[in-house]
Amino acid sequence: MKTLKEIMASDIVDVLLTDFAEGALYTPAGGDTKTIKVTFDNEYVAVKAAGDAYIESCGPAAYCKDSDITGAKHNDTLVINSITYYVIEIHPDGTGMTTLILSKDQG
C-alpha cells in the first residue's frame, strides 16, 4: 500500500508532466527509442571563477518520470525539438522524478 506522501508525489509528477511537458524521443544506449514526456529547461548558469570573474553558460536539463527512464545511463540520448542531447548526469529526486543533465556533445 502506498503512503500519502507517495500518492501526493505521484500526483504532482503526473500534473507536471501533463500540463507542462513536451514529447521527447528517449533512446537508452543500445536500446529501443520511445517517446516520453519531459519538461525541458535550458536555463542560464553563471559560475563564479576567480575574483570577480564568472563563467556563463546554458545548462540543458530534462525533468522526467523515473518509470520512463528506468536504468538510464550516461550517453543515453534525448531528442527534443529536433536537437539530440546526450545524458551526462542523472539526478533522481526521490519523488518519482529524475533530472537528466544534458549536453549536445557525447560524453
C-alpha positions as CSV (number, residue, x, y, z in Angstrom):
1,M,0.0,0.0,0.0
2,K,1.3,3.5,-0.9
3,T,1.8,6.1,1.7
4,L,0.1,9.5,1.4
5,K,3.5,11.1,0.6
6,E,4.0,8.6,-2.3
7,I,0.5,9.3,-3.7
8,M,0.9,13.0,-3.5
9,A,4.3,12.9,-5.1
10,S,2.9,10.7,-7.9
11,D,0.0,13.2,-8.5
12,I,2.4,16.1,-8.6
13,V,4.6,14.3,-11.2
14,D,1.6,13.5,-13.3
15,V,0.4,17.1,-13.3
16,L,3.8,18.5,-14.2
17,L,4.3,16.0,-17.0
18,T,0.7,16.5,-18.3
19,D,0.3,20.3,-18.1
20,F,3.9,21.5,-18.7
21,A,5.6,18.7,-20.7
22,E,6.6,18.1,-24.3
23,G,7.4,15.0,-26.1
24,A,10.9,13.7,-26.4
25,L,12.5,10.7,-28.1
26,Y,14.5,8.8,-25.4
27,T,17.0,6.2,-26.5
28,P,18.9,4.2,-23.9
29,A,22.4,3.2,-25.1
30,G,21.8,0.0,-27.1
31,G,18.1,0.1,-26.6
32,D,14.9,1.0,-28.4
33,T,13.7,4.5,-28.9
34,K,10.4,5.6,-27.2
35,T,8.5,8.8,-26.8
36,I,8.4,10.2,-23.3
37,K,7.1,13.4,-21.7
38,V,9.7,15.8,-20.3
39,T,9.8,19.3,-19.0
40,F,12.8,20.8,-20.8
41,D,14.9,23.6,-19.4
42,N,17.9,25.4,-20.9
43,E,18.5,27.7,-18.0
44,Y,21.2,30.3,-17.8
45,V,24.0,29.4,-15.4
46,A,26.8,31.7,-14.1
47,V,29.6,30.1,-12.1
48,K,32.0,32.3,-10.1
49,A,35.6,31.7,-11.2
50,A,38.4,33.8,-9.8
51,G,38.0,37.2,-8.3
52,D,35.0,38.9,-9.9
53,A,35.1,36.7,-13.0
54,Y,32.2,34.5,-13.9
55,I,31.8,31.7,-16.4
56,E,28.4,31.9,-18.2
57,S,26.6,29.1,-19.9
58,C,23.3,27.5,-20.5
59,G,22.7,24.1,-18.9
60,P,20.1,22.0,-20.7
61,A,18.2,19.6,-18.5
62,A,15.1,17.4,-18.8
63,Y,12.8,16.5,-16.0
64,C,11.1,13.2,-16.5
65,K,9.2,10.4,-14.8
66,D,11.5,7.7,-13.2
67,S,9.5,4.9,-14.7
68,D,10.0,6.4,-18.3
69,I,13.8,6.1,-17.9
70,T,14.4,3.1,-15.8
71,G,18.1,2.1,-15.9
72,A,19.1,5.5,-17.5
73,K,22.9,5.7,-18.2
74,H,25.4,8.3,-19.3
75,N,25.3,8.8,-23.1
76,D,21.6,7.8,-23.5
77,T,20.0,10.3,-25.8
78,L,17.0,12.6,-25.8
79,V,15.8,14.3,-28.9
80,I,13.9,17.5,-28.0
81,N,12.8,20.0,-30.7
82,S,14.9,18.1,-33.3
83,I,18.1,18.5,-31.3
84,T,19.9,15.5,-30.0
85,Y,21.2,15.7,-26.4
86,Y,23.3,13.2,-24.5
87,V,22.7,12.4,-20.9
88,I,25.8,13.4,-18.8
89,E,24.2,13.3,-15.3
90,I,21.3,11.6,-13.7
91,H,19.6,13.0,-10.6
92,P,16.6,11.2,-9.2
93,D,14.9,13.4,-6.6
94,G,13.0,10.7,-4.6
95,T,9.6,11.9,-5.6
96,G,9.2,9.9,-8.9
97,M,11.0,12.5,-11.0
98,T,14.6,12.5,-12.3
99,T,16.6,15.4,-13.7
100,L,18.7,14.5,-16.7
101,I,21.6,16.9,-17.2
102,L,22.2,17.1,-20.9
103,S,24.9,18.0,-23.4
104,K,24.9,18.4,-27.2
105,D,28.3,16.6,-27.1
106,Q,28.7,12.9,-26.3
107,G,30.5,12.4,-23.0
